[in-house]
Amino acid sequence: MQITADTVIRTASIYQGLTARAVNHETYRYNRTFRGCFGVCPELAAELWNMLDDEDPLSDIRWVTYFLATLMFLRTYTVTAVLAMIFMKDEKTIRHWVWVFIEKIASLDLIRWEYRRMNDNGSRCLVTVDGTDFRIREPGPFSTGWYTKKFNGPGLRYEIAVCIQTGWIVWINGPFPCGEWVDIAISLSSLVHMFEGDERAVADKGYRGYPQYFDCPWRHLDNQQQTSRKALARARHECVNRRLKEWGCLLQRWRHSLDKHGKMAHAVANIVQLQIMDKPMWQVEYYDRVNNEFDFDY
């Protein structure tokens, strides 16, 4: 069953305690409130629902309530009791449907490795790659294998690859225990086997030692133009990582079982991907071929 943004707004306004007048006459203010509660604008929420419906038809309009509860859970990472109170549902019921929708969103085929070749200009480096860490509770028994210095505590690490030419996420791999898996080890275990020919990835200093796979910053070898291009590409990648951590379930300390973290992270990554597709990020001009027709002074 396909829906429109108006359907999403009408349903959400019931639980937000807003009148139709407030929604109609304060559109900008309401959209800001909606994004604060659900992480996306009403139009994108409707688009996400319709994509889920295309994959597995959703026949009941009442499920929109649980869909919105799922977005609120991902956005705020609040406890089930609060969600049950807001959406006026039984805790057990809303907990069940939230995870049903998380699995549905995680299963969307929005992140594809072949997307790295969109707008290909002939560069060897098609993607930027980096690891990003997320907080978790200390698993038992105690092990230093979970430790990350970023939080001075336990965490899970994911490998993210972003297309340089479009800013789209094209690869997500994880989770891995932070203490046992450094960024370069994760990449060597899988990502590098996806490269074709002389293809490489732009990466930070943590990936040095494998120049056949990664184009890292080299202070004494890169000229100013090369340094600038690599820095801009890596900066845009950090913006993608930041967008992931705008969702409370990834920003806060994870309190659910670890086997659910992967589904949740992939669900958020698909939503962020949809946001980037809908409103592209700032673009990076990057060329790394000698005698490239776009870059004669390389």
Backbone bond lengths (Angstrom), bond angles and torsions (degrees), N, CA, C in turn:
res aa  C-N    CA-C-N  psi(-1)  N-CA   C-N-CA  omega(-1)  CA-C   N-CA-C  phi
1 M - - - 1.445 - - 1.525 109.76 -
2 Q 1.297 116.49 114.62 1.457 121.87 179.82 1.534 110.24 -79.12
3 I 1.332 116.51 144.53 1.460 120.65 178.80 1.527 109.18 -130.19
4 T 1.317 115.99 169.49 1.462 122.26 178.34 1.522 109.31 -114.45
5 A 1.320 115.30 172.04 1.467 120.18 177.63 1.518 111.37 -61.94
6 D 1.345 117.21 -32.34 1.467 120.22 178.75 1.521 110.98 -62.40
7 T 1.332 117.21 -39.24 1.457 120.57 177.88 1.523 110.78 -63.08
8 V 1.315 115.90 -42.45 1.460 120.51 178.40 1.528 110.28 -62.95
9 I 1.327 116.71 -44.31 1.466 120.82 -178.54 1.527 111.02 -64.05
10 R 1.327 116.74 -45.36 1.462 119.89 -179.07 1.522 111.29 -61.98
11 T 1.323 116.30 -41.14 1.463 119.67 179.80 1.523 111.10 -68.58
12 A 1.324 116.58 -45.08 1.467 120.14 -178.21 1.524 111.74 -65.77
13 S 1.333 117.64 -38.00 1.466 120.90 -176.93 1.526 112.06 -63.16
14 I 1.340 116.99 -26.65 1.466 120.42 177.59 1.524 110.12 -62.27
15 Y 1.324 116.34 -43.89 1.462 120.86 -175.72 1.521 111.91 -87.66
16 Q 1.335 117.01 -15.38 1.454 119.95 175.00 1.526 111.71 -88.03
17 G 1.328 117.04 -6.26 1.460 120.84 178.84 1.513 113.47 70.38
18 L 1.346 117.44 30.28 1.454 121.81 -177.92 1.529 110.33 -106.00
19 T 1.312 116.29 144.34 1.455 121.06 176.85 1.518 110.07 -83.98
20 A 1.338 115.38 163.68 1.465 119.61 177.88 1.511 111.03 -62.22
21 R 1.334 117.46 -33.62 1.470 121.04 179.27 1.527 110.49 -63.77
22 A 1.334 116.20 -42.59 1.469 119.45 179.89 1.514 110.92 -63.87
23 V 1.325 116.55 -38.20 1.460 120.43 -179.44 1.517 110.95 -69.79
24 N 1.328 117.42 -42.55 1.464 121.87 -175.07 1.520 112.99 -75.27
25 H 1.316 117.79 -35.23 1.458 120.27 -172.42 1.527 113.79 -100.11
26 E 1.296 117.05 -4.84 1.458 119.77 178.05 1.536 108.47 -131.33
27 T 1.330 115.42 57.05 1.467 120.55 -171.91 1.519 112.21 -58.78
28 Y 1.341 116.56 -49.36 1.460 119.37 -177.66 1.523 110.76 -62.48
29 R 1.321 115.80 -45.66 1.455 119.60 -179.19 1.525 110.57 -64.25
30 Y 1.330 116.67 -38.84 1.460 119.47 -179.87 1.531 110.86 -67.71
31 N 1.331 117.22 -42.61 1.468 119.90 179.18 1.523 110.92 -59.34
32 R 1.330 115.88 -38.59 1.463 119.42 177.71 1.529 110.66 -65.19
33 T 1.347 116.12 -41.50 1.460 120.37 176.96 1.520 111.23 -64.44
34 F 1.324 116.37 -40.69 1.470 121.00 -179.71 1.522 110.12 -63.00
35 R 1.326 116.88 -45.69 1.467 119.83 179.32 1.523 111.10 -63.63
36 G 1.329 116.85 -35.63 1.457 119.70 178.12 1.516 112.62 -64.08
37 C 1.328 116.29 -34.00 1.467 120.93 -178.75 1.520 112.75 -84.93
38 F 1.336 115.98 -38.95 1.469 119.80 -169.59 1.531 113.68 -118.66
39 G 1.311 118.59 -4.34 1.461 121.00 173.28 1.513 115.99 86.80
40 V 1.335 117.72 -19.26 1.464 121.86 -179.11 1.524 108.50 -135.23
41 C 1.331 116.16 167.13 1.460 120.32 176.08 1.533 109.46 -78.71
42 P 1.336 118.42 162.35 1.470 120.47 -178.68 1.527 113.19 -57.58
43 E 1.336 117.50 -38.16 1.467 120.69 -179.35 1.526 110.81 -63.50
44 L 1.328 116.37 -41.22 1.465 119.75 -179.37 1.530 110.87 -72.11
45 A 1.325 116.47 -34.39 1.463 119.71 176.19 1.527 110.28 -62.40
46 A 1.344 116.66 -42.86 1.467 120.27 177.96 1.525 110.77 -64.73
47 E 1.331 116.71 -40.36 1.471 120.07 178.39 1.522 111.09 -63.13
48 L 1.334 116.46 -40.60 1.458 120.34 178.53 1.524 110.75 -64.08
49 W 1.331 117.12 -44.56 1.465 120.75 177.13 1.529 110.92 -57.98
50 N 1.330 116.46 -45.12 1.467 120.38 -177.63 1.523 111.43 -65.53
51 M 1.334 117.05 -33.05 1.461 119.96 175.68 1.525 110.39 -67.08
52 L 1.321 116.94 -40.38 1.461 120.69 176.64 1.522 110.25 -63.70
53 D 1.318 116.04 -38.21 1.465 120.80 -179.99 1.522 111.04 -67.10
54 D 1.326 116.78 -35.57 1.468 119.61 177.03 1.518 111.31 -64.63
55 E 1.339 116.77 -37.08 1.459 120.82 -178.94 1.529 111.73 -75.04
56 D 1.324 115.59 -43.17 1.467 121.52 -177.24 1.528 107.32 -148.70
57 P 1.338 118.56 97.52 1.460 122.46 -171.24 1.531 113.63 -46.98
58 L 1.333 114.98 128.03 1.460 122.40 177.72 1.528 107.20 -102.39
59 S 1.312 116.15 109.99 1.460 120.14 -168.28 1.518 114.63 -94.44
60 D 1.329 118.55 -8.79 1.459 120.69 -172.85 1.520 110.17 -115.39
61 I 1.332 117.66 120.96 1.459 122.14 179.94 1.525 111.00 -62.19
62 R 1.343 116.83 -25.11 1.462 119.85 -179.23 1.529 111.43 -66.64
63 W 1.319 117.16 -19.76 1.455 119.85 179.10 1.528 112.50 -69.98
64 V 1.323 117.11 -14.98 1.467 119.60 176.63 1.523 109.74 -59.55
65 T 1.318 116.79 -34.69 1.461 120.85 177.18 1.521 111.13 -59.71
66 Y 1.308 116.95 -46.52 1.468 120.62 179.89 1.527 110.99 -69.92
67 F 1.306 116.76 -32.66 1.463 120.96 175.93 1.529 110.27 -62.85
68 L 1.325 117.09 -44.71 1.461 121.13 177.56 1.525 111.16 -66.77
69 A 1.334 116.47 -36.97 1.464 119.55 176.62 1.524 110.66 -62.29
70 T 1.324 116.27 -36.24 1.468 120.58 178.09 1.522 110.94 -65.32
71 L 1.330 116.67 -45.62 1.466 119.82 178.34 1.529 110.85 -62.27
72 M 1.325 117.07 -40.00 1.465 119.73 178.38 1.525 110.77 -65.81
73 F 1.325 116.71 -38.62 1.461 119.68 177.85 1.522 110.93 -62.58
74 L 1.332 117.33 -45.87 1.459 121.01 178.81 1.520 111.50 -64.84
75 R 1.320 116.44 -37.68 1.470 121.11 -176.86 1.526 112.29 -73.70
76 T 1.322 117.62 -41.14 1.464 121.04 -172.54 1.524 113.31 -109.45
77 Y 1.337 116.95 -21.42 1.459 123.59 -175.88 1.527 110.92 52.87
78 T 1.320 115.32 43.16 1.454 120.61 177.96 1.516 110.25 -79.74
79 V 1.332 116.35 167.47 1.462 120.59 -178.70 1.521 109.99 -77.29
80 T 1.316 116.55 157.87 1.461 121.84 -175.94 1.521 111.93 -61.22
81 A 1.333 117.23 -34.60 1.462 120.44 -179.15 1.525 111.26 -60.51
82 V 1.314 117.17 -37.94 1.465 121.10 178.57 1.523 110.46 -69.20
83 L 1.336 116.93 -43.92 1.466 120.07 176.99 1.527 111.04 -59.72
84 A 1.318 116.41 -42.28 1.458 120.59 -179.71 1.521 111.14 -62.98
85 M 1.321 116.04 -37.46 1.454 120.03 179.23 1.528 110.75 -69.72
86 I 1.339 117.21 -43.87 1.465 121.05 -177.72 1.521 111.00 -65.08
87 F 1.337 116.36 -45.25 1.464 120.57 -174.42 1.533 112.82 -96.00
88 M 1.344 115.66 4.75 1.462 121.12 173.41 1.527 111.70 55.94
89 K 1.327 115.59 48.44 1.452 122.29 178.74 1.518 110.04 -128.35
90 D 1.315 116.16 163.21 1.451 121.45 174.36 1.527 110.04 -68.42
91 E 1.338 116.99 142.60 1.462 120.72 -177.37 1.523 112.09 -59.12
92 K 1.309 116.90 -44.99 1.459 120.41 -178.47 1.519 110.98 -63.02
93 T 1.332 116.59 -39.99 1.465 120.81 -178.97 1.519 111.17 -66.47
94 I 1.322 115.94 -47.26 1.467 118.61 -176.27 1.525 110.89 -70.01
95 R 1.337 116.94 -33.22 1.472 119.10 176.01 1.527 110.50 -63.31
96 H 1.313 117.06 -41.70 1.466 121.27 179.15 1.524 111.18 -61.68
97 W 1.329 116.89 -49.09 1.462 119.82 -174.79 1.520 113.00 -72.58
98 V 1.322 116.55 -30.96 1.467 118.78 176.37 1.521 110.49 -60.03
99 W 1.322 117.47 -44.79 1.465 119.69 -178.80 1.513 111.89 -74.70
100 V 1.322 117.13 -27.73 1.469 119.57 173.34 1.522 109.92 -61.89
101 F 1.327 116.81 -46.11 1.465 119.98 -178.51 1.526 111.59 -72.78
102 I 1.326 117.99 -32.73 1.465 119.50 175.71 1.529 109.83 -61.11
103 E 1.311 117.52 -43.46 1.459 120.71 178.89 1.529 111.10 -65.46
104 K 1.321 117.18 -38.02 1.464 120.51 178.00 1.524 110.91 -64.32
105 I 1.331 116.93 -44.74 1.470 120.60 -179.65 1.531 110.21 -66.53
106 A 1.341 116.44 -40.47 1.468 120.24 -179.67 1.522 111.92 -64.24
107 S 1.324 117.49 -27.72 1.465 121.11 -176.35 1.529 113.17 -83.89
108 L 1.337 118.41 -5.73 1.461 120.61 178.47 1.527 110.38 -63.26
109 D 1.310 116.01 140.39 1.468 121.41 -176.31 1.528 109.90 -94.39
110 L 1.333 115.98 66.51 1.464 120.90 -177.73 1.526 112.57 -100.97
111 I 1.318 116.76 -21.81 1.460 121.41 -177.62 1.525 108.33 -107.44
112 R 1.323 115.70 107.84 1.458 120.82 -175.94 1.533 110.09 -127.38
113 W 1.315 115.08 138.81 1.457 120.45 -178.83 1.526 111.36 -64.24
114 E 1.331 117.51 -33.64 1.469 119.64 -178.56 1.527 112.90 -67.98
115 Y 1.332 117.46 -15.86 1.466 120.15 178.42 1.533 111.54 -65.98
116 R 1.335 117.38 -14.86 1.467 119.54 -179.22 1.520 111.87 -64.44
117 R 1.327 117.82 -19.78 1.463 121.62 -177.41 1.533 112.90 -91.97
118 M 1.305 117.72 4.72 1.464 119.75 176.66 1.530 109.52 -66.05
119 N 1.314 116.59 133.86 1.474 122.88 -178.77 1.528 111.40 58.30
120 D 1.323 116.91 32.22 1.464 121.81 -178.87 1.522 110.33 -59.83
121 N 1.345 116.14 125.96 1.465 120.32 -179.87 1.524 112.37 -107.77
122 G 1.329 116.92 12.02 1.453 120.37 178.11 1.504 115.45 95.04
123 S 1.322 118.56 1.71 1.463 121.26 178.62 1.521 111.14 -68.96
124 R 1.316 115.30 152.35 1.458 119.27 173.81 1.525 110.73 -72.04
125 C 1.311 116.34 -39.75 1.456 121.28 179.77 1.523 109.58 -86.94
126 L 1.319 115.98 114.33 1.464 121.12 179.93 1.519 112.35 -103.22
127 V 1.339 117.28 -19.09 1.458 120.36 -176.15 1.525 110.26 -136.91
128 T 1.331 114.96 160.25 1.457 122.13 163.86 1.521 107.07 -103.55
129 V 1.320 117.16 147.54 1.470 120.48 -178.82 1.522 108.93 -134.11
130 D 1.316 115.39 143.17 1.463 120.58 178.28 1.521 108.46 -163.86
131 G 1.315 115.82 155.79 1.452 121.21 174.43 1.510 110.28 -97.03
132 T 1.310 116.79 148.29 1.462 121.36 177.18 1.510 109.03 -135.00
133 D 1.344 116.92 139.10 1.462 122.64 -172.27 1.523 111.26 -107.32
134 F 1.344 115.54 149.35 1.457 121.97 178.60 1.526 109.33 -132.43
135 R 1.312 115.53 141.99 1.462 121.90 -177.04 1.531 111.80 -70.92
136 I 1.324 115.25 144.59 1.462 121.49 172.35 1.529 107.79 -139.89
137 R 1.324 115.71 165.00 1.450 119.81 171.17 1.525 110.01 -73.01
138 E 1.313 116.02 155.16 1.461 120.51 -178.45 1.526 110.29 -65.48
139 P 1.340 117.71 113.80 1.472 119.03 177.46 1.534 110.26 -71.96
140 G 1.308 115.78 152.33 1.449 119.30 175.99 1.521 110.99 -108.41
141 P 1.321 118.00 150.00 1.467 126.08 -5.15 1.528 111.77 -72.31
142 F 1.323 116.76 162.66 1.462 121.27 -176.20 1.525 111.42 -58.12
143 S 1.352 114.87 137.53 1.467 120.50 177.65 1.521 108.58 -151.33
144 T 1.329 115.62 137.88 1.466 120.02 176.86 1.522 111.57 -73.06
145 G 1.338 117.11 -6.67 1.463 120.60 179.81 1.514 114.18 -66.04
146 W 1.331 117.06 -14.38 1.469 120.79 178.97 1.524 112.11 -96.08
147 Y 1.317 118.07 -9.15 1.466 121.48 -168.38 1.530 112.68 -71.26
148 T 1.335 115.48 137.05 1.464 121.85 170.80 1.519 108.95 -131.19
149 K 1.299 115.90 133.80 1.464 119.72 -178.83 1.523 112.06 -70.62
150 K 1.332 117.65 -16.64 1.461 120.24 179.73 1.522 111.38 -64.19
151 F 1.328 116.64 -33.90 1.460 121.07 179.48 1.526 112.42 -114.90
152 N 1.341 115.84 -2.65 1.460 120.94 -174.59 1.527 110.00 53.74
153 G 1.327 115.24 43.24 1.455 121.15 -178.37 1.512 110.32 -172.63
154 P 1.328 117.28 -168.57 1.471 120.78 -176.48 1.522 112.06 -74.81
155 G 1.325 115.76 150.19 1.458 119.76 179.06 1.513 111.76 -163.28
156 L 1.320 114.46 165.73 1.458 122.84 174.18 1.516 108.85 -113.99
157 R 1.318 116.45 143.73 1.466 122.11 -176.15 1.521 110.67 -117.18
158 Y 1.332 115.10 137.64 1.458 122.27 174.83 1.516 109.03 -121.64
159 E 1.314 115.90 147.44 1.461 122.41 174.55 1.520 108.35 -100.51
160 I 1.328 115.53 126.09 1.462 121.97 -178.33 1.525 108.80 -119.50
161 A 1.321 116.93 133.92 1.466 122.06 173.21 1.522 108.35 -120.59
162 V 1.334 116.04 135.76 1.457 122.59 -176.58 1.523 109.33 -124.26
163 C 1.309 117.03 132.32 1.466 121.35 177.38 1.524 110.02 -64.07
164 I 1.315 116.76 128.19 1.465 120.43 -176.97 1.520 111.37 -67.26
165 Q 1.318 117.78 -38.75 1.454 120.99 -173.83 1.532 113.71 -77.53
166 T 1.327 118.14 -25.95 1.468 120.24 -176.20 1.518 114.04 -117.27
167 G 1.331 117.99 -24.35 1.455 120.44 -175.10 1.517 113.25 83.47
168 W 1.344 117.51 5.62 1.459 121.10 179.52 1.526 110.79 -78.75
169 I 1.317 116.26 146.46 1.461 120.97 171.97 1.530 108.10 -74.19
170 V 1.314 117.14 127.37 1.465 120.34 -177.93 1.533 112.41 -120.36
171 W 1.338 116.62 -4.06 1.463 118.92 -176.90 1.521 108.64 -159.09
172 I 1.324 116.49 132.53 1.469 121.53 170.69 1.513 107.07 -139.99
173 N 1.318 115.94 128.39 1.455 121.87 -174.73 1.522 109.21 -134.87
174 G 1.308 117.14 123.46 1.449 120.90 179.39 1.514 110.98 155.81
175 P 1.345 115.52 -177.97 1.470 127.41 9.71 1.532 113.16 -91.92
176 F 1.361 114.41 159.72 1.449 122.78 176.48 1.530 108.61 -130.30
177 P 1.336 118.67 143.48 1.467 120.33 173.33 1.529 110.18 -61.99
178 C 1.319 116.20 128.18 1.470 119.86 -172.37 1.522 112.87 -60.29
179 G 1.322 117.14 -40.53 1.455 119.36 -175.58 1.511 114.24 -71.92
180 E 1.316 117.08 -25.71 1.461 120.90 -177.53 1.521 112.93 -92.69
181 W 1.319 116.69 -22.56 1.461 120.45 -174.45 1.527 110.27 -126.34
182 V 1.321 116.03 108.49 1.461 120.13 171.62 1.526 108.37 -82.78
183 D 1.331 116.69 165.54 1.464 121.09 -174.91 1.520 112.93 -55.05
184 I 1.330 116.48 -46.73 1.455 119.90 -175.03 1.527 111.23 -66.15
185 A 1.336 118.07 -34.79 1.460 121.17 179.38 1.529 111.12 -66.37
186 I 1.325 116.27 -38.30 1.467 120.07 178.11 1.522 110.03 -63.33
187 S 1.337 116.27 -45.13 1.462 120.08 -179.16 1.520 112.10 -64.39
188 L 1.328 116.94 -42.41 1.458 120.33 -178.79 1.528 112.00 -67.07
189 S 1.329 116.87 -22.09 1.461 119.89 -178.35 1.521 112.81 -78.33
190 S 1.355 117.21 -22.20 1.469 117.30 -175.31 1.529 113.61 -151.59
191 L 1.320 117.94 -50.00 1.465 119.97 -171.03 1.519 112.93 -59.48
192 V 1.331 117.62 -45.03 1.464 119.93 -174.91 1.518 112.08 -63.26
193 H 1.325 116.80 -22.40 1.463 120.03 179.21 1.523 111.88 -77.81
194 M 1.337 116.51 -7.50 1.457 121.22 177.81 1.525 111.62 -91.32
195 F 1.345 117.19 -13.89 1.456 120.83 -179.14 1.525 110.51 -68.17
196 E 1.316 115.04 148.59 1.465 121.36 179.31 1.524 109.59 -118.96
197 G 1.327 116.89 132.53 1.461 120.95 178.66 1.514 111.91 63.38
198 D 1.353 115.99 -128.42 1.467 120.48 -179.70 1.521 111.32 -96.26
199 E 1.315 117.62 22.88 1.456 122.23 -178.30 1.534 110.78 -62.94
200 R 1.326 115.60 141.41 1.462 121.98 177.97 1.527 109.07 -138.16
201 A 1.335 115.82 -178.98 1.461 121.67 178.58 1.519 109.35 -132.37
202 V 1.310 116.74 145.51 1.460 121.76 173.03 1.521 108.18 -79.12
203 A 1.337 116.86 130.21 1.462 121.09 -176.29 1.522 110.03 -145.99
204 D 1.334 116.67 172.43 1.462 120.69 179.97 1.529 110.59 -88.75
205 K 1.337 116.77 -171.96 1.461 121.26 -174.30 1.518 113.38 -64.27
206 G 1.314 117.36 -20.85 1.451 120.20 -179.25 1.519 113.87 -66.38
207 Y 1.314 116.21 -11.76 1.468 120.66 -177.99 1.528 112.09 -104.63
208 R 1.319 118.02 9.67 1.461 120.25 179.24 1.526 110.79 -65.92
209 G 1.327 114.16 152.85 1.459 119.92 -179.33 1.515 112.60 107.77
210 Y 1.339 116.24 -10.83 1.466 120.92 178.94 1.532 109.56 -133.42
211 P 1.346 116.22 66.15 1.470 119.42 -176.79 1.521 113.56 -64.11
212 Q 1.332 117.96 -17.46 1.461 120.08 178.04 1.519 111.42 -72.96
213 Y 1.346 116.69 -15.71 1.454 120.83 -178.94 1.531 113.66 -115.87
214 F 1.340 116.59 -30.95 1.464 119.27 -170.64 1.519 111.49 -130.89
215 D 1.322 115.68 136.77 1.461 122.98 176.65 1.522 107.08 -101.63
216 C 1.319 115.70 97.65 1.463 122.51 -175.55 1.531 110.32 -97.93
217 P 1.326 117.74 165.51 1.473 119.49 176.25 1.533 111.18 -69.78
218 W 1.317 115.67 129.88 1.468 121.93 178.81 1.521 108.30 -125.87
219 R 1.329 116.10 106.39 1.464 120.84 -173.81 1.523 112.22 -59.93
220 H 1.329 117.70 -38.21 1.462 120.16 -173.78 1.526 113.12 -94.76
221 L 1.333 117.89 -7.54 1.455 120.56 -177.72 1.525 112.85 -111.32
222 D 1.322 117.98 -30.01 1.461 121.48 -178.19 1.517 110.92 -84.03
223 N 1.344 116.03 137.67 1.456 118.33 171.21 1.531 108.83 -81.33
224 Q 1.326 116.61 178.51 1.465 120.47 -174.57 1.532 111.72 -62.09
225 Q 1.326 115.68 -38.10 1.458 119.78 -178.93 1.526 111.34 -66.63
226 Q 1.320 116.58 -43.13 1.465 120.49 178.23 1.526 110.91 -63.58
227 T 1.328 115.42 -43.96 1.462 120.01 179.67 1.523 111.36 -59.34
228 S 1.321 115.81 -43.43 1.461 120.58 -178.86 1.529 111.69 -64.82
229 R 1.321 116.70 -43.73 1.465 120.53 -178.35 1.526 111.55 -63.34
230 K 1.333 115.70 -45.73 1.452 119.25 179.39 1.524 111.19 -63.19
231 A 1.338 115.98 -41.42 1.464 120.10 -178.43 1.525 111.45 -64.34
232 L 1.332 117.05 -40.48 1.467 120.32 179.45 1.525 110.92 -66.21
233 A 1.328 116.24 -40.61 1.459 119.73 179.48 1.522 110.53 -64.35
234 R 1.330 117.20 -42.48 1.468 119.97 179.70 1.526 110.92 -69.87
235 A 1.328 117.28 -34.50 1.472 120.42 179.04 1.525 110.71 -65.05
236 R 1.327 116.43 -40.21 1.468 119.16 178.51 1.527 110.32 -66.03
237 H 1.348 116.35 -35.21 1.461 119.99 176.73 1.530 110.50 -62.74
238 E 1.334 117.33 -40.63 1.463 120.24 178.20 1.522 110.97 -63.28
239 C 1.322 117.18 -30.97 1.468 120.54 176.19 1.526 110.82 -65.24
240 V 1.334 116.77 -37.67 1.463 120.57 176.77 1.529 109.70 -64.67
241 N 1.347 116.67 -44.56 1.463 119.94 177.44 1.526 110.83 -59.75
242 R 1.337 116.29 -39.25 1.468 119.64 179.24 1.516 111.12 -64.66
243 R 1.329 117.19 -38.53 1.457 120.05 179.04 1.526 111.41 -62.60
244 L 1.312 116.71 -36.74 1.454 119.94 176.66 1.525 110.73 -62.32
245 K 1.322 115.96 -39.73 1.459 120.17 -176.33 1.522 113.03 -85.25
246 E 1.325 117.74 4.58 1.461 120.32 169.73 1.531 110.57 -75.77
247 W 1.326 116.78 -14.08 1.459 122.14 178.54 1.523 108.25 -91.01
248 G 1.317 115.69 126.52 1.460 121.14 -172.47 1.509 114.42 -57.46
249 C 1.337 117.76 -32.14 1.465 120.28 -179.04 1.520 111.66 -65.70
250 L 1.326 118.49 -23.23 1.459 121.73 177.34 1.523 112.03 -100.36
251 L 1.326 116.71 -22.22 1.460 120.39 -179.63 1.522 111.46 -81.78
252 Q 1.329 116.26 -40.96 1.463 120.56 -177.36 1.533 110.92 -83.82
253 R 1.306 114.62 169.49 1.468 120.28 177.70 1.526 109.53 -70.07
254 W 1.332 116.55 126.08 1.461 121.93 -177.18 1.522 109.97 -69.00
255 R 1.346 116.75 127.17 1.455 120.28 -175.82 1.528 113.11 -113.89
256 H 1.340 117.75 -3.99 1.451 120.85 178.35 1.533 110.08 -91.54
257 S 1.328 116.29 179.89 1.462 119.99 -179.76 1.528 110.04 -64.82
258 L 1.317 116.20 147.15 1.460 120.88 -174.50 1.522 112.56 -65.71
259 D 1.333 117.81 -26.79 1.455 118.81 -178.21 1.526 112.43 -71.20
260 K 1.336 117.52 -11.81 1.462 121.03 176.82 1.527 112.53 -92.18
261 H 1.321 116.92 -12.86 1.464 120.08 -175.16 1.521 111.96 -64.48
262 G 1.326 116.54 -38.56 1.465 119.83 -179.04 1.515 112.14 -63.09
263 K 1.331 117.41 -43.50 1.463 120.71 179.18 1.528 110.36 -62.33
264 M 1.329 115.29 -44.01 1.452 119.73 -179.42 1.536 111.42 -64.00
265 A 1.328 117.09 -43.82 1.462 120.59 -179.05 1.523 111.22 -64.63
266 H 1.314 117.71 -40.40 1.463 120.62 178.67 1.530 110.76 -68.92
267 A 1.335 117.34 -33.83 1.463 120.12 176.28 1.520 110.79 -64.01
268 V 1.331 116.72 -45.82 1.468 120.45 178.82 1.523 110.25 -64.72
269 A 1.328 117.51 -41.16 1.470 120.60 179.26 1.523 110.89 -60.67
270 N 1.325 117.86 -38.76 1.465 120.66 178.14 1.532 110.92 -66.42
271 I 1.324 116.99 -38.95 1.465 119.71 178.21 1.526 110.56 -66.31
272 V 1.333 116.59 -44.39 1.466 120.11 177.99 1.525 110.37 -62.69
273 Q 1.326 116.93 -39.58 1.466 120.55 176.26 1.522 110.80 -59.50
274 L 1.319 116.72 -42.90 1.463 120.70 178.95 1.522 110.49 -63.66
275 Q 1.328 117.48 -38.47 1.459 121.00 176.69 1.528 111.17 -62.97
276 I 1.327 116.71 -42.38 1.467 120.59 -179.46 1.527 110.56 -67.71
277 M 1.339 116.88 -39.30 1.459 120.23 177.01 1.521 111.23 -63.63
278 D 1.324 116.27 -38.04 1.455 120.82 -178.43 1.519 111.73 -73.55
279 K 1.334 116.46 -40.22 1.463 121.21 179.92 1.517 108.22 -134.95
280 P 1.346 118.20 94.44 1.464 122.02 -173.92 1.519 112.93 -56.67
281 M 1.318 115.04 148.66 1.453 121.45 176.10 1.528 109.66 -78.26
282 W 1.325 115.67 172.62 1.452 119.38 177.08 1.527 109.76 -62.84
283 Q 1.316 114.59 138.78 1.460 121.11 -172.08 1.530 112.27 -89.09
284 V 1.332 113.64 153.20 1.466 121.79 -179.28 1.515 108.91 -118.64
285 E 1.324 117.41 130.03 1.462 121.25 174.47 1.524 107.79 -92.31
286 Y 1.313 115.29 116.59 1.455 119.43 -175.62 1.529 110.03 -139.28
287 Y 1.346 115.86 125.85 1.466 122.69 175.33 1.518 107.03 -139.35
288 D 1.324 117.20 138.26 1.460 118.72 -178.01 1.531 113.06 -136.33
289 R 1.319 117.03 16.80 1.459 119.93 177.88 1.525 110.52 -93.85
290 V 1.318 116.48 139.18 1.452 120.27 172.66 1.528 108.38 -67.72
291 N 1.315 116.64 135.27 1.461 122.53 -178.93 1.531 112.22 63.61
292 N 1.344 116.32 23.99 1.470 119.88 174.71 1.517 108.55 -59.78
293 E 1.320 117.87 136.40 1.453 120.50 -175.52 1.521 112.39 -62.09
294 F 1.350 116.61 -19.87 1.449 119.98 178.74 1.517 111.83 -92.90
295 D 1.352 117.31 -7.71 1.451 119.70 -168.66 1.518 111.09 -147.62
296 F 1.304 116.08 72.70 1.460 119.77 -175.19 1.516 113.23 -72.14
297 D 1.360 117.71 -19.03 1.463 119.17 -174.58 1.510 111.39 -100.81
298 Y 1.317 118.56 20.21 1.482 120.46 -178.93 1.530 109.59 -64.65
